[in-house]
Amino acid sequence: MRVAIAGAGNVGRSIAAELLENGHEVLLIDKDPRAIKAESVPRAEWLLADACELSSLEEAALQRCQVAIASTGDDKTNLVVSLLAKTEFGVPRTVARVNHPRNEWMFNEAWGVDVSVSTPRIMSALVEEAVSVGDLVRLFTFRQGDANLVELTLPEDSPMIGLRVGDIDWPIDTALVTIIREGRVLRPDPDGTLELNDELLFVAADETEEQLEDMLSPHHRRPQ
């Protein structure tokens, strides 16, 4: 897979290194000569250019990329890059970094963003996930499908403990993705049972989250 990354700062270079390690082709684009540190990610391609300019993206042959990542520290730039990648070059998948939470509402398909990644939101969710048992925690939002990756750790009073996974009638538009138990990642087995302190990860639609939380932890309520 070929991936273009706009923004060759610490975030962009870290993403590039990870993708290269996983066998992908990576092109890093940045308009700041100081950001062009080819020795830091030697297997990547590098381009000194403004990713907000059509001519730069044409030089980058963005139409050959399967994914475009806008990882700069400027939200306006990330939106423009995403929009150009999607509308002008037909890139199948765009991922954009959100630097300021107040701008999250703009990072949607209208701006060509398939997936937005908000560092403050992720950090907040991880803090919640670490300390909350019985609360449904939203970890990630899929913009195109109006669905979320959510997590809940089964409390001791959950009525789901001991039930077979295959016997549970999950809410519509909800899918159990995995079970994390004692540090192990388990595929949901219809014949397996749920246990106390199982960490359940679901992909769920917005409107089903409350219903899902009521099923799994009906006596545990968030403060109003």
Buried (B, 14 or more C-beta within 10 A) or exposed (E): EBBBBBBBBEBBBEBBBEBBEEEBBBBBBBBEEEBBBEEBBEEBBBBBBBBBEEEBBEEBEBEEBEBBBBBBEBBEBBBBBBBBBBEBBEBEBBBBBBBEEEBBEBBBEEBBBBBBBBEEBEEBBEEBBEEBBBBBBBBBBEBEEEBBBBBBBBBEEBEBBEEEBEEBEBBEBBEBBBBBBEEEEEEBEEEBBBBBBBBBBBBBBEEBBEBBBBBBBEEBEEEE
